[in-house]
Amino acid sequence: MDIIETKTDDITMRIEASLDSIRPYLEADGGNIRVLEVTEDKILKLEFVGNCHSCPMSTMTFKAGVEEAIKRSVPEIKSIEVTNLV
């Protein structure tokens, strides 16, 4: 395993840990969020699943919950994109 893979694995683990802190709230409403990719440029791509995919409040959930949790735990992420944000 090279150094780049190790750094990416560490970032992915920290992203998942930050998402785990808010997942109970998403799951309570029948939804969740999935990490699709972390690019070499440190752009995180996510996808809302379950009820979160079609929820009209998903934009607010993303800004106030998901984005805030990730930026606090993984400051090296430059931007976050949700591929299916309503």
Secondary structure, DSSP 8 states (H G I E B T S, - for coil): --HHHHHHHHHHHHHHHHHHTTHHHHHHTTEEEEEEEE-TT-EEEEEEEEHHHH-TTHHHHIIIIIHHHHHHH-TT--EEEETT--
